Amino acid sequence: MTLALAPPITIERWFNTPEPIALDQLRGKVVVMEAFQMLCPGCVSHGIPQAQRIREAFSQENVVVLGLHSVFEHHAAMTPVSLEAFLHEYKITFPVGVDTPHASGMPETMQAYGMQGTPTLLLIDAKGRLRKQWLGAASDLIVGAEIMRLVIEHHAGITGAT
């Protein structure tokens, strides 16, 4: 079974990175993408702290953590200026992209991945294929094991199909 490549991310603006990031630039690394909204209680209490723990636990040679600020409600309150202050206050250092808005109200990347809300955690393997997606709180132990499985799979040259 051949797995399809993950859809591209459509980003309006980046924070915490000098250059824009595209998923195809990250091939050879497992990508952990945390989709969040800064006014989402589950994102603030679970999703973002989990992404920060992942960033600290795994080598950046093998695993890249990205934030995706996907605003689908309270648009007026979640401006880039507010997000910049939020990232500073919560000491978020991994790259965060602002998902491009869409006339439907659901941002473009969020639509492309079929996300149903935030927080959503996505795992993209080293070949650029979406392998896991969780809505809500996912166990650190399960997420860590899945990330390590993808890292080992890549280094062992295993193609993987799930």
PLY file of the C-alpha trace (Angstrom):
ply
format ascii 1.0
element vertex 162
property float x
property float y
property float z
element edge 161
property int vertex1
property int vertex2
end_header
0.00 0.00 0.00
1.39 3.39 -0.98
0.74 6.29 1.34
-0.01 9.71 -0.15
2.07 12.77 0.64
0.68 15.09 3.29
-1.01 18.17 1.81
1.16 21.29 1.70
0.74 23.79 4.50
-0.62 27.17 3.44
0.89 29.79 5.72
0.08 33.49 5.79
2.91 34.47 8.14
5.67 32.70 10.11
6.99 33.35 13.62
10.18 31.98 15.26
11.91 31.23 11.96
13.97 33.47 9.69
12.59 31.88 6.52
9.24 30.40 5.48
9.03 26.61 5.87
7.52 24.11 3.43
6.95 20.45 4.27
8.99 19.25 1.30
12.04 21.03 2.81
11.73 18.78 5.86
11.98 15.41 4.12
14.27 13.09 6.04
12.81 14.27 9.36
9.65 13.37 11.23
7.40 16.44 11.43
5.19 16.99 14.46
2.62 19.70 13.75
0.47 21.11 16.53
-2.63 22.94 15.24
-3.90 25.36 17.86
-5.73 28.58 18.63
-4.38 30.80 21.36
-7.85 31.17 22.93
-8.45 27.41 22.99
-8.24 26.09 26.59
-7.19 22.57 25.49
-4.48 24.04 23.29
-3.04 26.14 26.12
-3.28 23.44 28.79
-2.31 20.41 26.72
-1.46 20.83 23.04
1.19 23.54 23.18
2.93 22.19 26.31
3.04 18.75 24.68
4.61 20.21 21.53
7.21 21.96 23.69
8.00 18.70 25.50
8.40 16.91 22.16
10.78 19.63 20.97
12.90 19.17 24.11
12.80 15.36 24.08
13.77 14.59 20.48
16.84 15.53 18.49
16.12 18.28 15.98
18.19 16.24 13.52
15.38 13.66 13.49
12.22 15.51 14.56
10.89 18.96 13.67
8.10 20.56 15.69
5.88 23.12 13.97
2.96 25.10 15.31
-0.02 25.87 13.10
-2.20 28.71 14.36
-5.53 27.77 12.73
-8.13 30.36 13.61
-11.72 29.30 12.90
-13.45 31.40 15.60
-12.86 34.71 17.44
-10.99 36.03 14.40
-10.88 39.65 15.61
-9.13 38.68 18.85
-6.49 36.41 17.32
-4.43 38.82 15.26
-0.73 38.41 14.44
0.09 41.05 17.09
-1.80 39.04 19.71
-0.16 35.81 18.56
3.31 37.35 18.78
2.64 38.38 22.40
1.18 34.94 23.16
4.26 33.15 21.78
6.51 35.40 23.86
4.50 34.96 27.07
4.33 31.17 26.74
8.01 30.98 25.70
7.17 29.10 22.50
10.35 28.83 20.47
9.44 26.36 17.72
8.33 27.79 14.35
4.66 28.77 14.20
2.80 29.47 10.98
-0.49 31.32 10.73
-2.86 29.17 8.66
-4.18 31.13 5.67
-7.79 32.23 6.21
-10.51 31.05 3.83
-13.88 32.62 3.02
-15.61 29.58 4.58
-14.17 30.53 7.98
-12.12 27.33 8.15
-8.43 28.03 7.37
-6.86 26.42 4.29
-4.43 23.98 5.92
-7.04 22.96 8.46
-9.40 22.14 5.57
-6.71 20.31 3.58
-6.05 17.96 6.53
-9.72 17.50 7.39
-9.19 18.77 10.92
-12.28 19.04 13.07
-10.95 21.47 15.65
-8.07 22.29 17.95
-5.87 21.09 19.44
-4.96 18.68 16.65
-1.60 16.91 16.58
-0.29 15.55 13.27
2.66 13.26 12.61
4.24 13.35 9.17
6.88 10.74 8.42
10.33 11.41 6.98
9.01 10.76 3.47
6.38 13.49 3.86
3.34 11.26 4.45
0.67 11.97 7.06
0.77 9.00 9.43
-1.23 10.01 12.52
-3.71 12.70 13.50
-5.25 13.26 16.93
-7.99 15.71 17.88
-7.83 16.71 21.52
-5.46 15.44 24.19
-3.26 12.56 23.12
-1.15 10.66 25.64
2.51 11.76 25.79
3.55 8.11 26.00
1.61 7.10 22.88
2.71 10.16 20.91
6.35 9.66 21.91
6.22 6.00 20.92
4.70 6.86 17.53
7.35 9.52 16.89
10.13 7.10 17.81
8.59 4.41 15.59
8.69 6.81 12.64
12.29 7.83 13.40
13.40 4.17 13.62
11.40 3.29 10.50
13.21 6.04 8.58
16.69 5.04 9.77
16.00 1.38 9.06
14.71 2.14 5.57
11.30 0.60 6.32
8.55 1.92 4.04
5.71 1.61 6.59
2.03 1.54 5.77
-0.75 2.29 8.20
0 1
1 2
2 3
3 4
4 5
5 6
6 7
7 8
8 9
9 10
10 11
11 12
12 13
13 14
14 15
15 16
16 17
17 18
18 19
19 20
20 21
21 22
22 23
23 24
24 25
25 26
26 27
27 28
28 29
29 30
30 31
31 32
32 33
33 34
34 35
35 36
36 37
37 38
38 39
39 40
40 41
41 42
42 43
43 44
44 45
45 46
46 47
47 48
48 49
49 50
50 51
51 52
52 53
53 54
54 55
55 56
56 57
57 58
58 59
59 60
60 61
61 62
62 63
63 64
64 65
65 66
66 67
67 68
68 69
69 70
70 71
71 72
72 73
73 74
74 75
75 76
76 77
77 78
78 79
79 80
80 81
81 82
82 83
83 84
84 85
85 86
86 87
87 88
88 89
89 90
90 91
91 92
92 93
93 94
94 95
95 96
96 97
97 98
98 99
99 100
100 101
101 102
102 103
103 104
104 105
105 106
106 107
107 108
108 109
109 110
110 111
111 112
112 113
113 114
114 115
115 116
116 117
117 118
118 119
119 120
120 121
121 122
122 123
123 124
124 125
125 126
126 127
127 128
128 129
129 130
130 131
131 132
132 133
133 134
134 135
135 136
136 137
137 138
138 139
139 140
140 141
141 142
142 143
143 144
144 145
145 146
146 147
147 148
148 149
149 150
150 151
151 152
152 153
153 154
154 155
155 156
156 157
157 158
158 159
159 160
160 161
